[in-house]
Amino acid sequence: MTEAAIEKENKEIAKQYKELLRISYRDLSKEDKSLIRQAFDVAVDAHKDQRRKSGEAYIFHPIAVAKIVASEIGLDATSIAAALLHDVVEDTEYTLVDIEQMFGETVARIVDGLTKISSLKKDRDISLQAENFRKMLLTLNDDVRVIIIKIADRLHNMQTMDAMRPDKQVKIASETLYIYAPLAHRIGLYNIKTELEDLGLKYTEPEIYKDILEKIKESKEEQDEYIKKFSDQIREGLDRERLNYDIKGRPKSIFSIRRKMVKQNIAFDEVYDKFAIRIIYKSDLENEKFIAWKIYTVVTDYYRPNPIRLRDWISQPKSTGYEALHITVIGPDSRWVEVQIRSERMHEIAEKGYAAHYKYKNTEEKQDQGLDGWLNRLQEALENSESNAVDFVEEFKLNLYAKEIFVFTPEGDLKSLPKGATALDFGFSVHTEIGLKTRGARVNGKLVPLSHELKSGDQVEIITSTKSKPSSSWLDYATTARSRSKIKSALRDEKKQIAEDGKVILKRKLRSQKIALNEKVVNELVLYFKLKTSLDLYYRVGIGTIDNQKIKEFATTRSNVFMNFIKNKIRRGNLKDLNKPEITSKYDLLVFGKDSEKLEYKLSNCCNPIPGDDVFGFITVNEGIKVHKNNCPNSLQLQSNYAYRIINAKWIDSSQEEFRAVIRLNGIDNIGVVNEVTQVISNNMSLAIYNMNFDTNDGVFTGKITVGVKNKNTLKTVIKNLTKINGIDKVIRE
């Protein structure tokens, strides 16, 4: 770089630093500014010779992360300093001891947690990304700020990912949608959650992202006009009450619009609630609730509310601390509009999440209990380290986005549980020992099974017994991560006890066959009975599944065990044979990897891809390559947890094989409509119909047809032609 370029870059670095101090959410004292300045100087020195893939000086990244932490999240000076230093120990010559000597134990602890998370991805011994996530979450025990700064770090990486390879972009974006966005949601960082979701969609489904973005821009003027029309109506009533308020329109995120389009099988134009209206009012703490309901009365005087869409998170805040009154009303032009009513304090908590809790902690002690309680429950689940990492992350995720219900104990205490929670989940939410000894439950005075799904407002009483203990069937109706982890832990403890007895029994039975119980024999037995571990072997002996007869059979065939072992290894190694050239012509529709190799594959049943779909290959353990659509429901989990088993795939030909696609359609039941449908598919387009089912109900019909098509373009033509039939309202591919 030239001297002029270096000088320009240094000026920009200084400018960014000054902006960091200026935009901080909190008032910074002299000591705070001194701490941040010291951290900035160390970060600049540490990263002076580093550059990002985009070519810019690396120091811009920690400054950007610190700005997110300072402004968008609103954390303290300690957190800002830690954000500036978050990559120093990992990437430079500075050590954790250096950081502790210069900045103290707290900053060092946070930086250490962030360094541990970053080093996970470089540990080649860890085969599953899920294990990385679990270890990352363990850092919550040290300081929740570790995770919050990591979320800020991920946000800036997502904002500046254009210079990366496409496969890296998809992997990081999938991981973001899979774990970081839900985590930001659960901590209460709603704005960051929304941005992470939109950026995730930008890289996982770029065409769809661009299409929705363009349509949002095109419809913005119309939406602004509608919001003004809606607001003008109610301002008169609000002004009459002499309220100090502001009305804003909040557009829905691209990701949420996409999710609604997929969930309801509708086009962009059919998504009516593309925005919400917020009324933010000034109030002292004492009158907050009173004014919120006064605004509710004014709004519903002008617009009719939907009674089943009232959400009162003021009387009972969400466990994230979120407070607001949400109502859905019929606005101008008979369109449903969501109105969110918040005080300025509530708005700050919704915008800043964790940081705003602390700002109001002195006056509102309860605000932090939701987050602290969740962190404690999470820690309990994390301590159960023997559980499968993928299962753990899946269960953990279920509780991140879960909607909440509120139920009562017999004494009238309020408990918050995820929607879908059962009576058994309630038992574990009260106390682990109560959950483990649960025998039954009464809901609103009536005896119900443990699988009974609770609803908001239920009063629940747990019936316990000292003789009760968990069974594997409990896992079928336990939904929360806490209850499932406790049940699995109890079952494992019981299994270990049975296995200890089984080991003694096995030793005795083998002795009668003149076989000594040693490590070699145990490995042979595990292989012979197609088990995974010695624990499984001892357990099955303990419960009698492996009896005398089976052990005798093992003894007589023991001489062949070595050959069985070799065969088993060959069978497990079949994946290595996928590159063999002896591949028949019927597999030449799809090619894999950079070299466009023709490999054997199977089409996954979860998304039923056909030629023309955007797809990828996933190398399974036993079934070779499975092909999934890019927007498959399982795509995010596979891309995030098993990125090392993903291979690129693309269609190169579609003329030699027929694929089955399912079409759903509905409309007004006219005489001859079925005949017209079959005419379009069979006669006009000469396609095979493999299955067809039509139901009618009060003049409306729904149909499901399975047709044979060569590629995606043919399917599009079929759908287009079917929509032209008189009376048909909607045609979609399942």
Rosetta blueprint (number, residue, H / E / L):
1 M L
2 T L
3 E H
4 A H
5 A H
6 I H
7 E H
8 K H
9 E H
10 N H
11 K H
12 E H
13 I H
14 A H
15 K H
16 Q H
17 Y H
18 K H
19 E H
20 L H
21 L H
22 R H
23 I L
24 S L
25 Y L
26 R L
27 D L
28 L L
29 S L
30 K H
31 E H
32 D H
33 K H
34 S H
35 L H
36 I H
37 R H
38 Q H
39 A H
40 F H
41 D H
42 V H
43 A H
44 V H
45 D H
46 A H
47 H L
48 K L
49 D L
50 Q L
51 R E
52 R L
53 K L
54 S L
55 G L
56 E L
57 A E
58 Y L
59 I L
60 F H
61 H H
62 P H
63 I H
64 A H
65 V H
66 A H
67 K H
68 I H
69 V H
70 A H
71 S H
72 E H
73 I H
74 G L
75 L L
76 D L
77 A H
78 T H
79 S H
80 I H
81 A H
82 A H
83 A H
84 L H
85 L L
86 H L
87 D L
88 V H
89 V H
90 E H
91 D H
92 T L
93 E L
94 Y L
95 T L
96 L H
97 V H
98 D H
99 I H
100 E H
101 Q H
102 M H
103 F H
104 G L
105 E H
106 T H
107 V H
108 A H
109 R H
110 I H
111 V H
112 D H
113 G H
114 L H
115 T H
116 K H
117 I H
118 S H
119 S H
120 L H
121 K L
122 K L
123 D L
124 R L
125 D L
126 I L
127 S L
128 L L
129 Q H
130 A H
131 E H
132 N H
133 F H
134 R H
135 K H
136 M H
137 L H
138 L H
139 T H
140 L H
141 N H
142 D L
143 D L
144 V H
145 R H
146 V H
147 I H
148 I H
149 I H
150 K H
151 I H
152 A H
153 D H
154 R H
155 L H
156 H H
157 N H
158 M H
159 Q H
160 T L
161 M L
162 D L
163 A L
164 M L
165 R L
166 P H
167 D H
168 K H
169 Q H
170 V H
171 K H
172 I H
173 A H
174 S H
175 E H
176 T H
177 L H
178 Y H
179 I H
180 Y H
181 A H
182 P H
183 L H
184 A H
185 H H
186 R H
187 I H
188 G L
189 L L
190 Y H
191 N H
192 I H
193 K H
194 T H
195 E H
196 L H
197 E H
198 D H
199 L H
200 G H
201 L H
202 K H
203 Y H
204 T H
205 E L
206 P H
207 E H
208 I H
209 Y H
210 K H
211 D H
212 I H
213 L H
214 E H
215 K H
216 I H
217 K H
218 E H
219 S H
220 K H
221 E H
222 E H
223 Q H
224 D H
225 E H
226 Y H
227 I H
228 K H
229 K H
230 F H
231 S H
232 D H
233 Q H
234 I H
235 R H
236 E H
237 G H
238 L H
239 D H
240 R H
241 E L
242 R L
243 L L
244 N L
245 Y E
246 D E
247 I E
248 K E
249 G E
250 R E
251 P E
252 K L
253 S L
254 I H
255 F H
256 S H
257 I H
258 R H
259 R H
260 K H
261 M H
262 V H
263 K H
264 Q H
265 N L
266 I L
267 A L
268 F H
269 D H
270 E H
271 V L
272 Y L
273 D L
274 K L
275 F E
276 A E
277 I E
278 R E
279 I E
280 I E
281 Y E
282 K L
283 S L
284 D L
285 L H
286 E H
287 N H
288 E H
289 K H
290 F H
291 I H
292 A H
293 W H
294 K H
295 I H
296 Y H
297 T H
298 V H
299 V H
300 T H
301 D H
302 Y H
303 Y L
304 R L
305 P E
306 N L
307 P H
308 I H
309 R H
310 L L
311 R E
312 D E
313 W L
314 I L
315 S L
316 Q L
317 P L
318 K L
319 S L
320 T L
321 G L
322 Y L
323 E L
324 A L
325 L E
326 H E
327 I E
328 T E
329 V E
330 I E
331 G L
332 P H
333 D H
334 S H
335 R L
336 W E
337 V E
338 E E
339 V E
340 Q E
341 I E
342 R E
343 S E
344 E H
345 R H
346 M H
347 H H
348 E H
349 I H
350 A H
351 E H
352 K H
353 G L
354 Y H
355 A H
356 A H
357 H H
358 Y H
359 K H
360 Y L
361 K L
362 N L
363 T L
364 E L
365 E H
366 K H
367 Q H
368 D H
369 Q H
370 G H
371 L H
372 D H
373 G H
374 W H
375 L H
376 N H
377 R H
378 L H
379 Q H
380 E H
381 A H
382 L H
383 E H
384 N L
385 S L
386 E L
387 S L
388 N L
389 A H
390 V H
391 D H
392 F H
393 V H
394 E H
395 E H
396 F H
397 K H
398 L H
399 N L
400 L L
401 Y L
402 A L
403 K L
404 E E
405 I E
406 F E
407 V E
408 F E
409 T L
410 P L
411 E L
412 G L
413 D L
414 L E
415 K E
416 S E
417 L E
418 P E
419 K L
420 G L
421 A L
422 T E
423 A H
424 L H
425 D H
426 F H
427 G H
428 F H
429 S H
430 V H
431 H L
432 T H
433 E H
434 I H
435 G H
436 L H
437 K L
438 T E
439 R E
440 G E
441 A E
442 R E
443 V E
444 N L
445 G L
446 K E
447 L E
448 V E
449 P L
450 L L
451 S L
452 H L
453 E E
454 L L
455 K L
456 S L
457 G L
458 D L
459 Q E
460 V E
461 E E
462 I E
463 I E
464 T E
465 S L
466 T L
467 K L
468 S L
469 K L
470 P L
471 S L
472 S H
473 S H
474 W H
475 L H
476 D H
477 Y L
478 A L
479 T L
480 T L
481 A H
482 R H
483 S H
484 R H
485 S H
486 K H
487 I H
488 K H
489 S H
490 A H
491 L H
492 R H
493 D H
494 E H
495 K H
496 K H
497 Q H
498 I H
499 A H
500 E H
501 D H
502 G H
503 K H
504 V H
505 I H
506 L H
507 K H
508 R H
509 K H
510 L H
511 R H
512 S H
513 Q L
514 K L
515 I L
516 A L
517 L L
518 N L
519 E H
520 K H
521 V H
522 V H
523 N H
524 E H
525 L H
526 V H
527 L H
528 Y H
529 F L
530 K L
531 L L
532 K L
533 T L
534 S H
535 L H
536 D H
537 L H
538 Y H
539 Y H
540 R H
541 V H
542 G H
543 I H
544 G L
545 T L
546 I L
547 D L
548 N H
549 Q H
550 K H
551 I H
552 K H
553 E H
554 F H
555 A H
556 T H
557 T L
558 R H
559 S H
560 N H
561 V H
562 F H
563 M H
564 N H
565 F H
566 I H
567 K H
568 N H
569 K H
570 I H
571 R H
572 R H
573 G H
574 N H
575 L H
576 K H
577 D H
578 L H
579 N H
580 K L
581 P L
582 E L
583 I L
584 T L
585 S H
586 K H
587 Y H
588 D L
589 L L
590 L E
591 V E
592 F E
593 G L
594 K L
595 D L
596 S L
597 E E
598 K L
599 L L
600 E L
601 Y E
602 K E
603 L E
604 S L
605 N L
606 C L
607 C L
608 N L
609 P L
610 I L
611 P L
612 G L
613 D L
614 D L
615 V E
616 F E
617 G E
618 F E
619 I E
620 T L
621 V L
622 N L
623 E L
624 G L
625 I E
626 K E
627 V E
628 H E
629 K E
630 N L
631 N L
632 C L
633 P L
634 N L
635 S H
636 L H
637 Q H
638 L H
639 Q H
640 S H
641 N H
642 Y L
643 A H
644 Y H
645 R H
646 I E
647 I E
648 N E
649 A E
650 K E
651 W E
652 I L
653 D L
654 S L
655 S L
656 Q L
657 E L
658 E L
659 F E
660 R E
661 A E
662 V E
663 I E
664 R E
665 L E
666 N E
667 G E
668 I E
669 D L
670 N L
671 I L
672 G L
673 V H
674 V H
675 N H
676 E H
677 V H
678 T H
679 Q H
680 V H
681 I H
682 S H
683 N H
684 N H
685 M L
686 S L
687 L L
688 A L
689 I E
690 Y E
691 N E
692 M E
693 N E
694 F E
695 D E
696 T E
697 N E
698 D L
699 G L
700 V E
701 F E
702 T E
703 G E
704 K E
705 I E
706 T E
707 V E
708 G E
709 V E
710 K L
711 N L
712 K H
713 N H
714 T H
715 L H
716 K H
717 T H
718 V H
719 I H
720 K H
721 N H
722 L H
723 T H
724 K L
725 I L
726 N L
727 G L
728 I E
729 D E
730 K E
731 V E
732 I E
733 R E
734 E L
